């Protein structure tokens, strides 16, 4: 294993970018040398004739790193589709060797690299490959981000089942509240996940309406067990 963490999700829109960026900013504030990566991003708007990978830019800003965007985000697509479809429609072949090479460069520059996936673990990446295959290729353990609402137990257990089937280490779960409503399901689901997921619950991020970078960093600092994440993440091997 190398010096990194792969932020996966049970679905799209669960808050992977928020958690990844918040972790990068919080660890940076602690003095850690953190790099970030969003290997494939779709739904990128065009500005001045060029695609802007907004999630990747957010991660870079939160980590305060100076790495080239071609390394942080090797593939950007305009259409908001799963990576394989977005790439096919753009006439681009996603090369995992290119992603791996970019990651190795970043891993050589930083003590820890936070890599954010796209969609869920089984989102098609390219041809027969899915997002989980990228985590395996990079040899990174997972932090799985999930919602707090009704349905999250099934989605989370399915993600964990597949990760374990593929022998991908899981550092733990982050429950991110994506809506202001807090009914009975939201009140009970975090504890339910402790009971049935059989994976560490690293924290619960409260709902934030229009959060800025400081709010996101503070939420991660206050609600996530960063020490557990860093201590259990694989360390670089000495030459």
C-alpha positions as CSV (number, residue, x, y, z in Angstrom):
1,X,0.0,0.0,0.0
2,X,1.0,3.6,-0.6
3,X,0.5,6.8,1.4
4,X,-3.0,7.7,0.5
5,X,-6.7,7.3,1.2
6,X,-9.5,6.8,-1.3
7,X,-12.8,8.6,-0.5
8,X,-15.6,6.5,-1.9
9,X,-19.3,7.0,-1.7
10,X,-22.5,4.9,-1.5
11,X,-23.9,7.0,-4.4
12,X,-23.4,10.3,-6.1
13,X,-24.2,13.5,-4.2
14,X,-23.4,12.0,-0.7
15,X,-20.8,14.6,0.0
16,X,-17.5,12.9,-1.0
17,X,-16.0,16.2,-2.1
18,X,-17.0,18.0,1.1
19,X,-15.5,15.3,3.2
20,X,-12.3,15.0,1.2
21,X,-11.8,18.7,1.1
22,X,-12.5,19.2,4.7
23,X,-10.1,16.4,5.6
24,X,-7.4,18.0,3.5
25,X,-7.9,21.4,5.1
26,X,-8.0,20.0,8.6
27,X,-4.9,17.9,8.2
28,X,-3.1,20.8,6.6
29,X,-3.9,22.9,9.6
30,X,-2.4,20.3,11.8
31,X,0.8,20.6,9.8
32,X,0.4,17.6,7.5
33,X,1.7,17.7,3.9
34,X,-1.4,16.7,2.0
35,X,-1.9,16.2,-1.7
36,X,-5.3,15.7,-3.4
37,X,-6.6,14.0,-6.5
38,X,-9.9,13.7,-8.3
39,X,-8.9,11.3,-11.1
40,X,-12.1,11.6,-13.2
41,X,-14.7,14.3,-12.9
42,X,-17.8,14.8,-15.1
43,X,-20.3,17.6,-15.2
44,X,-17.5,20.2,-15.7
45,X,-18.6,23.6,-17.0
46,X,-16.8,25.4,-19.8
47,X,-15.1,28.7,-19.1
48,X,-13.2,30.4,-21.8
49,X,-13.5,27.3,-24.0
50,X,-11.9,25.0,-21.4
51,X,-13.5,22.6,-19.0
52,X,-13.2,23.5,-15.3
53,X,-13.1,20.6,-12.9
54,X,-14.7,22.4,-10.0
55,X,-14.5,19.5,-7.5
56,X,-10.8,19.1,-8.2
57,X,-10.2,22.8,-7.9
58,X,-12.0,22.9,-4.5
59,X,-9.8,20.0,-3.3
60,X,-6.7,21.9,-4.4
61,X,-7.8,25.0,-2.6
62,X,-8.6,23.2,0.6
63,X,-5.3,21.4,0.6
64,X,-3.4,24.6,-0.3
65,X,-1.2,22.6,-2.7
66,X,0.5,23.8,-5.8
67,X,0.3,20.7,-7.9
68,X,-0.5,20.8,-11.5
69,X,-4.2,20.3,-12.4
70,X,-3.2,17.7,-15.0
71,X,-2.0,15.6,-12.0
72,X,-4.9,16.4,-9.7
73,X,-7.5,15.8,-12.4
74,X,-6.2,13.7,-15.4
75,X,-9.7,13.4,-16.9
76,X,-12.5,16.1,-17.0
77,X,-15.8,15.7,-19.0
78,X,-18.6,18.2,-19.7
79,X,-21.6,15.9,-19.5
80,X,-22.8,14.9,-16.0
81,X,-22.7,11.1,-16.5
82,X,-21.0,8.2,-15.0
83,X,-17.3,8.2,-16.1
84,X,-17.4,5.5,-18.7
85,X,-20.4,7.1,-20.5
86,X,-19.0,10.6,-20.2
87,X,-15.7,9.4,-21.7
88,X,-17.3,7.4,-24.5
89,X,-19.5,10.4,-25.5
90,X,-16.4,12.7,-25.5
91,X,-14.4,10.2,-27.6
92,X,-11.8,9.8,-24.8
93,X,-10.3,6.5,-23.5
94,X,-9.6,6.5,-19.8
95,X,-6.2,5.1,-19.1
96,X,-5.8,3.9,-15.6
97,X,-2.0,3.8,-16.1
98,X,-2.1,7.5,-16.6
99,X,-4.1,8.0,-13.4
100,X,-1.7,5.7,-11.5
101,X,1.4,7.6,-12.8
102,X,-0.1,10.9,-11.7
103,X,-0.9,9.5,-8.3
104,X,2.7,8.2,-7.9
105,X,4.0,11.6,-8.6
106,X,1.7,13.2,-6.0
107,X,2.5,10.5,-3.5
108,X,6.2,11.3,-4.0
109,X,5.6,14.9,-3.2
110,X,3.3,14.6,-0.2
111,X,3.1,12.7,3.0
112,X,-0.5,11.8,2.3
113,X,-2.7,11.9,-0.8
114,X,-6.5,12.1,-0.5
115,X,-8.1,10.6,-3.7
116,X,-11.8,11.2,-4.3
117,X,-13.7,8.7,-6.5
118,X,-16.6,9.3,-8.8
119,X,-20.1,8.1,-7.8
120,X,-20.3,4.8,-6.0
121,X,-17.8,1.9,-6.0
122,X,-19.6,0.2,-8.8
123,X,-19.9,3.2,-11.1
124,X,-18.5,2.2,-14.5
125,X,-15.1,3.8,-14.9
126,X,-14.0,2.5,-18.4
127,X,-15.1,-0.6,-20.3
128,X,-15.3,-3.4,-17.7
129,X,-13.6,-1.4,-14.9
130,X,-15.5,0.2,-12.1
131,X,-14.4,2.9,-9.6
132,X,-13.5,0.2,-7.0
133,X,-10.9,-1.2,-9.5
134,X,-9.2,2.2,-9.4
135,X,-8.9,2.1,-5.6
136,X,-7.4,-1.4,-6.0
137,X,-5.0,-0.3,-8.6
138,X,-3.8,2.6,-6.5
139,X,-3.7,0.2,-3.5
140,X,-5.6,2.6,-1.3
141,X,-7.9,1.9,1.7
142,X,-11.4,3.3,1.6
143,X,-13.2,5.9,3.6
144,X,-16.8,5.4,2.6
145,X,-19.2,8.5,2.8
146,X,-22.8,7.8,3.2
147,X,-26.1,9.7,3.8
148,X,-27.9,9.8,7.1
149,X,-31.4,9.4,5.6
150,X,-33.7,6.5,5.0
151,X,-32.2,3.8,2.8
152,X,-28.6,4.5,3.8
153,X,-28.2,1.2,5.7
154,X,-28.9,-0.9,2.6
155,X,-26.6,1.3,0.4
156,X,-23.8,1.3,3.0
157,X,-23.9,-2.5,3.6
158,X,-23.9,-3.1,-0.2
159,X,-20.8,-0.9,-0.6
160,X,-19.1,-2.6,2.3
161,X,-20.0,-6.1,1.0
162,X,-18.4,-5.3,-2.4
163,X,-15.3,-3.7,-0.9
164,X,-14.8,-6.8,1.4
165,X,-15.5,-9.1,-1.5
166,X,-12.7,-7.4,-3.5
167,X,-10.4,-7.3,-0.5
168,X,-10.2,-3.5,-0.4
169,X,-9.4,-2.3,3.2
170,X,-12.0,0.0,4.7
171,X,-10.8,2.5,7.3
172,X,-14.3,3.5,8.2
173,X,-17.6,5.3,7.5
174,X,-18.5,9.0,7.5
175,X,-22.2,9.8,7.7
176,X,-22.9,13.1,6.0
177,X,-26.3,14.7,6.4
178,X,-27.3,16.1,3.0
179,X,-30.6,17.6,4.0
180,X,-31.9,19.7,7.0
181,X,-34.7,17.3,7.9
182,X,-33.9,15.2,10.9
183,X,-36.6,12.5,11.4
184,X,-36.5,9.2,13.1
185,X,-34.3,7.6,10.5
186,X,-31.7,10.3,10.7
187,X,-31.7,10.1,14.5
188,X,-31.2,6.3,14.5
189,X,-29.2,5.5,11.4
190,X,-25.7,6.3,12.7
191,X,-26.1,4.0,15.6
192,X,-27.7,1.4,13.3
193,X,-24.6,1.5,11.1
194,X,-22.4,0.9,14.1
195,X,-24.5,-2.2,14.8
196,X,-24.7,-3.7,11.3
197,X,-21.9,-2.3,9.2
198,X,-19.1,-3.8,11.3
199,X,-16.8,-1.0,10.3
200,X,-15.6,2.0,12.4
201,X,-17.9,5.0,12.3
202,X,-15.5,7.9,11.9
203,X,-18.0,10.6,12.4
204,X,-21.2,12.3,11.5
205,X,-21.1,15.6,9.6
206,X,-24.1,17.8,10.3
207,X,-26.1,19.4,7.6
208,X,-24.7,22.8,6.5
209,X,-26.5,25.2,4.2
210,X,-24.1,27.0,1.8
211,X,-21.0,26.2,3.8
212,X,-17.8,28.0,3.1
213,X,-14.3,26.5,3.3
214,X,-13.8,27.5,6.9
215,X,-17.2,25.9,7.9
216,X,-16.3,22.7,6.1
217,X,-12.9,22.4,7.8
218,X,-14.3,23.1,11.2
219,X,-17.1,20.6,10.7
220,X,-14.5,17.9,9.9
221,X,-12.3,18.9,12.8
222,X,-15.1,18.8,15.2
223,X,-17.0,15.7,14.0
224,X,-14.5,13.3,12.4
225,X,-11.9,11.1,14.0
226,X,-8.9,12.3,12.0
227,X,-6.4,10.7,14.3
228,X,-7.8,7.3,13.6
229,X,-7.8,7.9,9.9
230,X,-4.2,9.0,9.7
231,X,-2.9,6.4,12.2
232,X,-4.6,3.6,10.3
233,X,-3.8,4.7,6.8
234,X,-0.8,3.0,5.2
235,X,2.5,4.7,5.6
236,X,5.2,5.2,2.9
237,X,7.8,2.5,2.9
238,X,11.4,3.5,3.6
239,X,13.8,2.8,0.7
